Amino acid sequence: MAAAITNEILNSALQQPEKDRARIAEALIASLDIKTEPNVEQAWQQEIDKRLSEIDKGIVKCIPWEEVRDRLYKNTHAQS
């Protein structure tokens, strides 16, 4: 019975707009009681700040998701 309810909830969630699905996913992930090292969040924030700084300074160039996706698709199908 629980599996049927889970599938119903999942199917309903998948029908929602992208923004709402992201909120649902975030809430579900946050609800998991994942034990992390004490300084993990701080380390991630430092990494994010470092990468944003590199972007702002022009040290790295961002690639649009569509281009990355196309490259991955081509590489995956070239190996087949």
C-alpha positions as CSV (number, residue, x, y, z in Angstrom):
1,M,0.0,0.0,0.0
2,A,2.8,2.5,0.9
3,A,4.4,1.9,-2.5
4,A,1.2,2.9,-4.3
5,I,0.9,6.1,-2.3
6,T,4.6,6.8,-2.9
7,N,4.1,6.3,-6.7
8,E,1.0,8.5,-6.6
9,I,2.9,11.3,-4.8
10,L,5.8,11.0,-7.2
11,N,3.7,11.1,-10.3
12,S,1.8,14.1,-9.0
13,A,5.1,15.9,-8.2
14,L,6.5,15.2,-11.6
15,Q,3.5,16.9,-13.2
16,Q,4.3,20.2,-11.4
17,P,6.1,23.1,-13.0
18,E,9.9,23.0,-12.9
19,K,10.2,25.6,-10.1
20,D,7.8,23.7,-7.9
21,R,9.6,20.4,-8.6
22,A,12.9,22.0,-7.5
23,R,11.2,23.2,-4.3
24,I,9.9,19.7,-3.7
25,A,13.3,18.1,-4.3
26,E,15.0,20.6,-2.1
27,A,12.6,19.9,0.8
28,L,12.9,16.2,0.4
29,I,16.7,16.3,0.4
30,A,16.7,18.6,3.4
31,S,14.4,16.2,5.2
32,L,17.0,13.4,5.0
33,D,18.9,13.2,8.2
34,I,22.3,13.2,6.6
35,K,25.2,13.4,8.9
36,T,28.0,15.6,7.5
37,E,31.4,16.6,8.8
38,P,31.1,19.7,11.0
39,N,32.8,22.1,8.5
40,V,31.4,20.7,5.3
41,E,28.8,23.6,4.8
42,Q,31.5,26.2,5.5
43,A,33.9,24.5,3.1
44,W,31.2,24.4,0.3
45,Q,30.4,28.1,0.9
46,Q,34.1,29.0,0.6
47,E,34.4,27.0,-2.7
48,I,31.3,28.7,-4.1
49,D,32.7,32.1,-3.1
50,K,36.0,31.2,-4.8
51,R,34.4,30.1,-8.0
52,L,32.1,33.1,-8.2
53,S,35.2,35.3,-7.7
54,E,37.0,33.6,-10.5
55,I,34.0,34.2,-12.8
56,D,33.8,37.8,-11.8
57,K,37.5,38.3,-12.4
58,G,37.3,36.6,-15.8
59,I,39.7,33.8,-14.7
60,V,37.2,31.2,-15.9
61,K,34.6,31.3,-18.6
62,C,31.1,29.9,-18.1
63,I,29.6,27.6,-20.7
64,P,25.8,27.6,-21.2
65,W,24.1,24.5,-20.1
66,E,22.7,23.8,-23.6
67,E,26.3,23.7,-25.0
68,V,27.5,21.4,-22.2
69,R,24.5,19.1,-22.8
70,D,25.1,19.0,-26.5
71,R,28.8,18.1,-26.0
72,L,27.9,15.4,-23.5
73,Y,25.3,14.0,-26.0
74,K,27.8,14.0,-28.8
75,N,30.5,12.4,-26.7
76,T,28.2,9.7,-25.4
77,H,26.9,8.8,-28.9
78,A,30.4,8.9,-30.4
79,Q,31.5,6.2,-28.0
80,S,28.6,3.9,-28.9
